[in-house]
Amino acid sequence: MPTGERGRMADPAFVLVARIGAAHGLRGEVRLKAMTADPMAVLSYGDLASADGRRFSVAAARFAAGSSSPDMLVVRLKDVADRTAAEALNGTDLYVPRSRLPAPAEDEFYHADLVGLAAATPSGNELGTVIAVHNHGAGDILEIAPRRGETLLVPFTRAVVPEVDIAGRRIVVDPPPGLLDSDEGGQTEDSR
């Protein structure tokens, strides 16, 4: 399978659905951060693939007790039988072919489809390119890399991102007051 920078899958036919975290216990279980609307949906996609072509099957899964993250699971992967094998998988991204996933509902997007989109203000001022989508529990945040300076973090809400054009490979960002103002050397709309 072709990979991109930092071992990420470069093939748009595959979508990132989970990331393996730390080992859990002694019998080969791992923590798994699901990147799906329903964390347990990773069980329904069949084999999961890493960027280097390894295949993984989830034998069992449960929500991680005591986790502050609602998308954190504890899973047992087939053929991972001990803690040492589980520890070696920490940080492994898991993908499925896009064809196995349901089509997103209207106004829903796969993160993989947002990364790489050009971002501009409603007046057409270029902001940069979406390089990542983060979610730390309070909603999705787009990370936008400008040509120069620090990346911008913007909430992925209809109010802040009123237009997403996947086919046209662009988004419109209507930043709230103060978002583009920076005392730390970042660019503002006026400084472009």
Rosetta blueprint (number, residue, H / E / L):
1 M L
2 P L
3 T E
4 G L
5 E H
6 R H
7 G H
8 R L
9 M E
10 A L
11 D L
12 P L
13 A L
14 F E
15 V E
16 L E
17 V E
18 A E
19 R E
20 I E
21 G E
22 A E
23 A E
24 H E
25 G L
26 L L
27 R L
28 G L
29 E E
30 V E
31 R E
32 L E
33 K E
34 A E
35 M L
36 T L
37 A L
38 D L
39 P H
40 M H
41 A H
42 V H
43 L H
44 S H
45 Y H
46 G L
47 D L
48 L E
49 A E
50 S L
51 A L
52 D L
53 G L
54 R L
55 R E
56 F E
57 S L
58 V E
59 A E
60 A E
61 A E
62 R E
63 F E
64 A L
65 A L
66 G L
67 S L
68 S L
69 S L
70 P L
71 D L
72 M E
73 L E
74 V E
75 V E
76 R E
77 L E
78 K L
79 D L
80 V L
81 A L
82 D L
83 R H
84 T H
85 A H
86 A H
87 E H
88 A L
89 L L
90 N L
91 G L
92 T L
93 D E
94 L E
95 Y E
96 V E
97 P E
98 R H
99 S H
100 R H
101 L L
102 P L
103 A L
104 P L
105 A L
106 E L
107 D L
108 E L
109 F L
110 Y L
111 H H
112 A H
113 D H
114 L H
115 V L
116 G L
117 L L
118 A E
119 A E
120 A E
121 T L
122 P L
123 S L
124 G L
125 N L
126 E E
127 L E
128 G E
129 T E
130 V E
131 I E
132 A E
133 V E
134 H E
135 N E
136 H L
137 G L
138 A L
139 G L
140 D E
141 I E
142 L E
143 E E
144 I E
145 A E
146 P L
147 R L
148 R L
149 G L
150 E L
151 T L
152 L E
153 L E
154 V E
155 P E
156 F L
157 T L
158 R L
159 A L
160 V L
161 V L
162 P L
163 E E
164 V E
165 D E
166 I L
167 A L
168 G L
169 R L
170 R E
171 I E
172 V E
173 V L
174 D L
175 P L
176 P L
177 P L
178 G L
179 L L
180 L L
181 D L
182 S L
183 D L
184 E L
185 G L
186 G L
187 Q L
188 T L
189 E H
190 D H
191 S H
192 R L
